[in-house]
Amino acid sequence: MKKIIALAVGALFASIAMAKLPPPSEDAVAKSDEAKAKTEAGNKIAAYKLCLAQDKAAAYYFKAKTPANKAVEGLPACADPGPYVVAKVVAKS
């Protein structure tokens, strides 16, 4: 009996979870796009700062551990992503 009740409750919750939500408004879509762009810009800045820290650590390591007469290959340069610029949204007509 408990299994049947549990199955019925589970089916009820599954049908509620499968309900279709209305499509988001244009404002909600614009806000989510802006949030996504901000997150991507933040990730690029974080990657740039990580690259700078890795370069600093590698330079210290090569300076301390490499003999003076041995040449060290150059490291790839870090690409500065620049400041975050807000993208202008074009309204649909």
Legacy VTK file of the C-alpha trace (Angstrom):
# vtk DataFile Version 3.0
C-alpha trace
ASCII
DATASET POLYDATA
POINTS 93 float
0.000 0.000 0.000
2.839 2.402 0.874
4.492 1.720 -2.474
1.316 2.607 -4.358
0.920 5.869 -2.430
4.586 6.723 -2.986
4.212 5.983 -6.692
1.114 8.189 -6.931
2.823 11.069 -5.111
5.877 10.664 -7.332
3.730 10.756 -10.460
2.000 13.896 -9.194
5.277 15.685 -8.585
6.634 14.542 -11.953
3.613 15.964 -13.746
4.034 19.277 -11.911
7.730 19.365 -12.798
6.942 18.743 -16.459
4.600 21.762 -16.676
5.605 24.191 -19.380
6.728 27.641 -18.330
5.790 30.751 -20.315
8.502 32.228 -22.549
10.637 34.909 -20.886
9.962 38.568 -21.665
12.336 40.648 -23.786
13.568 42.444 -20.669
14.401 39.160 -18.981
16.245 37.936 -22.071
18.203 41.217 -22.285
19.145 41.011 -18.600
20.278 37.415 -18.930
22.355 38.269 -22.018
23.969 41.171 -20.152
24.692 38.953 -17.151
26.222 36.346 -19.460
28.436 38.985 -21.111
29.520 40.311 -17.706
30.404 36.816 -16.553
32.433 36.148 -19.704
34.280 39.447 -19.271
35.006 38.609 -15.634
36.314 35.193 -16.641
38.632 36.777 -19.225
39.974 39.235 -16.643
40.501 36.429 -14.128
42.355 34.379 -16.744
44.546 37.394 -17.556
45.421 37.920 -13.882
46.180 34.220 -13.526
48.453 34.416 -16.564
50.329 37.357 -15.035
50.781 35.476 -11.753
52.018 32.395 -13.604
54.486 34.522 -15.590
55.800 36.056 -12.377
56.229 32.632 -10.762
57.867 31.191 -13.889
60.260 34.153 -14.134
61.288 33.667 -10.502
61.746 29.940 -11.037
63.830 30.386 -14.179
65.935 33.086 -12.510
66.610 30.962 -9.433
66.953 27.496 -10.965
68.521 28.030 -14.377
72.272 28.312 -14.769
73.495 31.681 -15.998
74.904 30.282 -19.257
71.754 28.377 -20.247
69.168 30.143 -22.428
65.483 29.903 -21.500
62.738 29.798 -24.105
60.302 32.692 -24.007
56.850 32.299 -22.570
53.753 33.311 -24.538
52.573 36.812 -23.684
49.371 37.358 -21.722
46.577 39.002 -23.725
44.942 41.897 -21.856
41.148 41.660 -22.383
40.614 45.368 -21.646
37.791 46.865 -19.613
34.234 45.566 -19.697
32.093 47.483 -22.182
28.299 47.332 -21.946
26.814 46.183 -25.235
23.913 48.269 -26.495
20.728 46.342 -27.086
18.933 46.929 -30.374
15.164 46.921 -29.952
13.162 44.779 -32.366
10.543 46.588 -34.400
LINES 1 94
93 0 1 2 3 4 5 6 7 8 9 10 11 12 13 14 15 16 17 18 19 20 21 22 23 24 25 26 27 28 29 30 31 32 33 34 35 36 37 38 39 40 41 42 43 44 45 46 47 48 49 50 51 52 53 54 55 56 57 58 59 60 61 62 63 64 65 66 67 68 69 70 71 72 73 74 75 76 77 78 79 80 81 82 83 84 85 86 87 88 89 90 91 92
